[in-house]
């Protein structure tokens, strides 16, 4: 596999254009789930998303065409993601405030002096 990849890169560099690199994604039926997780993690951290989409879709060509089609018909403007803990936002931070009756004496003293607020 490495020899074929090396030869294709040489052929592209000498006959087509410089600055392009060809690579095979080394994915089999046995390691597909591992690669999907790996490329997903890389894509969420700002790495190449096309590798992840290629693994999921089967080829870069299919992935790019699907993205172009979705952009052309404006599907991203129509579809709103479902609400989850990852994309929800609110002004309240942390746990809701407990009632004074439920607190111990030391917790009441801490609340009264507000010593836990940074």
C-alpha positions in Angstrom: 0.0 0.0 0.0 2.8 2.4 0.9 4.6 1.7 -2.4 1.5 2.4 -4.5 0.8 5.6 -2.5 4.5 6.7 -3.0 4.3 5.9 -6.8 1.0 7.9 -7.1 2.5 10.9 -5.3 5.6 10.7 -7.6 3.4 10.5 -10.7 1.2 13.4 -9.6 4.2 15.6 -8.7 6.0 14.9 -12.0 3.1 14.8 -14.5 0.1 16.7 -13.1 0.9 19.3 -10.4 3.2 19.9 -7.6 2.0 20.4 -4.0 -0.6 17.6 -3.9 -0.4 14.5 -1.8 -2.4 11.4 -2.4 -3.1 9.0 0.5 -5.1 5.9 1.2 -7.1 5.8 4.4 -6.1 2.5 6.0 -9.6 1.5 7.0 -10.9 -2.1 7.0 -14.1 -3.6 8.3 -12.3 -4.5 11.5 -11.0 -1.0 12.4 -13.7 1.2 10.9 -15.3 2.2 14.2 -11.9 3.1 15.7 -11.1 5.3 12.7 -14.5 7.0 12.7 -13.9 7.9 16.4 -10.3 9.0 15.7 -11.2 11.2 12.7 -14.2 12.6 14.5 -12.1 13.7 17.5 -9.5 15.3 15.1 -12.3 17.1 13.1 -13.8 18.6 16.3 -10.4 19.9 17.3 -10.0 21.8 14.0 -8.3 19.0 11.9 -9.3 18.0 8.4 -13.0 17.3 8.4 -12.8 15.7 4.9 -11.0 12.6 6.4 -13.9 12.1 8.8 -16.5 12.7 6.1 -14.7 10.3 3.8 -14.7 7.5 6.4 -18.4 8.0 7.1 -19.6 8.6 3.5 -17.3 6.1 1.8 -15.4 8.5 -0.4 -14.3 12.2 -0.4 -16.2 12.7 -3.7 -19.5 11.6 -2.1 -18.8 13.7 1.0 -18.1 16.9 -1.0 -21.1 16.4 -3.2 -23.4 15.9 -0.3 -22.1 19.1 1.3 -22.5 21.1 -1.9 -26.1 19.7 -2.4 -27.0 20.7 1.2 -25.6 24.2 0.7 -27.4 24.6 -2.7 -30.9 23.8 -1.3 -30.3 25.6 2.0 -31.1 22.6 4.2 -28.9 24.0 7.0 -31.1 27.0 7.3 -34.2 24.9 7.6 -33.0 22.3 10.0 -32.5 23.3 13.6 -30.5 20.9 15.9 -32.4 19.2 18.7 -31.9 20.8 22.1 -29.3 19.0 24.2 -27.0 19.7 27.0 -24.2 20.4 24.5 -26.0 23.3 22.7 -28.3 24.7 25.4 -27.4 27.9 27.1 -28.8 29.8 30.0 -27.7 32.6 32.3 -27.8 30.5 35.4 -24.6 28.7 36.3 -24.3 25.7 38.5 -26.8 24.1 40.8 -30.1 25.8 41.7 -30.0 27.6 45.1 -31.1 25.5 48.1 -33.7 26.7 50.6 -32.4 28.1 53.9 -34.4 25.5 55.8 -32.5 22.7 54.0 -29.0 24.0 54.9 -26.9 23.2 57.9 -25.7 25.8 60.3 -22.3 26.1 58.7 -23.8 26.3 55.2 -26.0 29.2 56.4 -23.0 31.0 57.9 -21.2 30.6 54.6 -24.1 31.9 52.7 -24.6 34.8 54.9 -20.9 35.9 54.7 -20.8 34.9 51.0 -17.3 33.6 51.6 -17.6 31.1 48.8 -18.1 33.7 46.1 -14.9 34.5 44.2 
